[in-house]
Amino acid sequence: MNILITGSTGFVGINLVTYLREFRFNIIGITRNPKSSDEIEYESLTPEVWNGSLAMVHLAGKAHDLKKTSKESEYFEVNTT
């Protein structure tokens, strides 16, 4: 069974993927820059992919600004739209 996960390459996502794979779930990471065969880009999320999946877990978002250059409004925009 497929589980779709946005943010699968972040700290929480990596740990969730590892945990779910122990139960033999097939994980499909949804990312801006796919780097492996088990990741797709957001534009590739078609009804066929979604309908063939058990669940979607949304973990993607803006969480850190290590360079201290982001405005508060950017967090709202990225994390709510």
Secondary structure, DSSP 8 states (H G I E B T S, - for coil): -EEEEETTTSHHHHHHHHHHHTTT-EEEEEESS--STTEEEGGG--HHHHHTEEEEEE-------TTS---HHHHHHHHH-
